[in-house]
Amino acid sequence: MRIDFGGRHAIVTGGVNGIGKAIALALATANARVTIFDLDRESPQELGKSLGGNGIAVDITNRASLEAAFALVPEIDILAANAGTAIGGTVFDATQESWDRTIAINLTGVFQSIQFAARLMKPRRRGSIVITASTNSYDGEENLIAYNATKAGVLGILHTAANELGPYGIRVNSINPGLIRTRLTDQYFNDPEYLKPYFQGIPLGRGGQPEEVAAAAVFLVSEQASYITGASLVVDGGQLTSKFATWKEPQSKFEDGKWKLASD
Ligand SMILES: NC(=O)c1ccc[n+]([C@@H]2O[C@H](COP(=O)([O-])OP(=O)(O)OC[C@H]3O[C@@H](n4cnc5c(N)ncnc54)[C@H](O)[C@@H]3O)[C@@H](O)[C@H]2O)c1
């Protein structure tokens, strides 16, 4: 199965780093014309140009700037609504500021991106959107109350958008990554004390790489997924299937940042 976007135009929000960057690279490799939307301080033009596409400095929480950015790219076939943040905070201590900021980026920013993209896609009667949700759309990982609320919330956007946009030939799906190594999570990947118990609950015994998430996103926005809309593709090494620890000592060992069978 070879995916070739044949010059179709894709916008990737939060495309300068981590999962978004991997999606942008994978799309460009499959011959999409990629425009990266990211914050000014991340110099999205630089990466966009290096991919043979473009970059626009825009804060997705700023509705007027976002609308202006979409107006610069009148033809859009694919949107990866990926930009997001994670700010720690519990039910007891999350601040109003951290709550508002998380909602603004992860929920309102995603909604606005999809709204503007859908308006451009509708008259063309085609388009494909992928939202970067999370395994936290389903679980209640501690100290992430605002993050978890937004990632559950984007599934509401997903289902409604898939329902409303389907008649116009526009598909909407989500990727739901588990723990993926990016700058958001690098602190954990450098801490074996944290990783050992965490990865015990992951059947594949390790965390994921951005490219492994990007492959799922590229599939969902491609013609290979032509009958898939409103779906969520979990990319978590099996974490959500594991109610209790998959890996146990002494049958297993934690080595080089991952769990393996003691006999291997
Ligand atoms: N890393 C993980 O383990 C993981 C797991 C599940 C879901 N996710 C989700 O994946 C997405 C990407 O996260 P990542 O881990 O690659 O993080 P990252 O920090 O490496 O990348 C996020 C990108 O979004 C951009 N961004 C943030 N706020 C923005 C705004 N207001 N306007 C425009 N751009 C903005 C950042 O500048 C950055 O380039 C997020 O939605 C995140 O919630 C990540």
The ligand as a Gaussian input file, in Angstrom:
#p B3LYP/6-31G(d) Opt

LIG

0 1
 N        3.702000      13.516000      23.639000
 C        2.748000      12.719000      24.096000
 O        3.009000      11.768000      24.852000
 C        1.318000      12.959000      23.681000
 C        0.371000      11.985000      24.019000
 C       -0.951000      12.171000      23.630000
 C       -1.321000      13.299000      22.940000
 N       -0.382000      14.240000      22.642000
 C       -0.842000      15.409000      21.910000
 O       -0.069000      15.552000      20.742000
 C       -0.080000      16.919000      20.332000
 C        1.350000      17.355000      20.073000
 O        2.071000      17.253000      21.288000
 P        3.648000      17.005000      21.330000
 O        3.895000      15.996000      22.368000
 O        4.171000      16.821000      19.956000
 O        4.117000      18.408000      21.943000
 P        5.175000      19.511000      21.439000
 O        5.242000      20.507000      22.530000
 O        6.429000      18.850000      21.005000
 O        4.472000      20.143000      20.170000
 C        3.329000      20.932000      20.288000
 C        3.380000      22.009000      19.213000
 O        2.185000      22.796000      19.299000
 C        2.537000      24.168000      19.203000
 N        1.554000      25.017000      19.868000
 C        1.255000      25.049000      21.193000
 N        0.357000      26.008000      21.447000
 C        0.042000      26.575000      20.245000
 C       -0.812000      27.615000      19.855000
 N       -1.555000      28.284000      20.754000
 N       -0.881000      27.951000      18.550000
 C       -0.114000      27.294000      17.628000
 N        0.711000      26.302000      17.942000
 C        0.812000      25.955000      19.242000
 C        3.890000      24.242000      19.901000
 O        4.602000      25.434000      19.564000
 C        4.559000      22.968000      19.396000
 O        5.225000      23.163000      18.171000
 C       -0.777000      17.683000      21.451000
 O       -2.135000      17.902000      21.115000
 C       -0.674000      16.730000      22.623000
 O       -1.683000      16.930000      23.583000
 C        0.921000      14.095000      23.001000

